[in-house]
Amino acid sequence: MPSKPVAPSAAPHRRTARLSVRQSGPVVAACASVLLFGAPGAANAQSASNYPNKPIRMIVSFAPGGPADIVARGVSPRLSELLGQPILLENRGGAGGTIGSEIVARAAPDGYTLTYGSQSSFVFAPHLYKRLAYDSVKDFTPISSIVTTPYVVAINPRVPAKTLADLQRLGKGKASFLSYGSSGPGATSHIGGELLAAATGLALLHVPYKGTGPALAGVVAGEIDMMVADLGPVISMAKDGRLRMLAGFGAKRVAAVPDVPTVIESGFKITPLEGRFGLMGPANLPKEIVTRLHGAVINTLKTPEIRARFDSLGYETIGDTPEQYAATIRNEVVEFGKLIRKAGIQPE
């Protein structure tokens, strides 16, 4: 049975530690003042200059097998080599990536808790959750976009449709006749399914899972009929006949699957959609740490083996600046907010 989405928890009450200074004379009071107010700045500066000097916790906000996991496992080994410290991947899926993102938003800004940020948890979530425990613009430090990922309409081969027009004829006018899966409410796969329903007139039943991997497994098993999914994990399943690709969601065909037409080519008016994954940290990450991480990302994306791997999946490597990545997030929050409202997608 499909897993039910888990709503992101409310931000906990943060207690402020109270430290008292005994009245033992001006010398003790002065020393205490340095400890309370001077030491943190000095410690932060020293920590930034020596960064990293211990393992880095990397939150992957989706279950194994999906695009976030593919990106994480693709770049983390090389990133670890360049930084000189282990990168410990931690899959924390659920609620369209917001559970894992919330962990990073709460973390100390020391560079030792990071995430491969997804479009769903930073761009879509603000419009799809009435109570989101973080601000996707104010509570994070963007470091660099890593890749953009193409999305495709993939169906169970037992569904009698070879094209998107076939699918429309099969299900149009039949309420909830076809079901589609997503990696959680607010995920790119959810937005894609709703945009597809609006463009084709299909009354699709949304079935959320805790990640792309589990949702695609549901399509293969026949629990659900279809999914608007990232191309990466779909390619191998389509090659061995477990899935059938009907159309791509991008503005143009993907070189990795040149025979798959776009939704627009298939005769439907729709806004092109793709995923974006980038390296993010908590707000107020020191500039020295951001610079160190950004340089490591750029050098990682220059690695021929990594570029070849991403090319084979149809992923486009980016490697933009922190400022460019931040501007992209701000712009997409606004633009996709308009699109989500126009499509009538309701908050959870």
Buried (B, 14 or more C-beta within 10 A) or exposed (E): EBBEBBBBEEBEEEEEEEEEEEEEEEEEEEEBEEEEEEEEEEEBEEBBEEBBEEEBBBBBBBBBBBBBBBBBEBBBEBBBBBBEBBBEBBBBBBBBBBBBBBBBBBBEBBBBBBBBBBBBBBBBBBBBBEEBBBEBBEBBBBBBBBBBBBBBBBBBBEBEBEEBBBBBEBBEEEEEBBBBBBBBBBBBBBBBBBBBBBBBEBBBBBBBBBBBBBBBBBBBEEBBBBBBBBBBBBBEBBEEEBBBBBBBBBEEBBEBBEEBBBBBEBBBEBBBBBBBBBBBBBBEBBEBBBBBBBEBBBBBBEBEEBBEBBEEBBBBBBBBBBEBBBEBBBEBBEEBBEBBEEBEBEBB
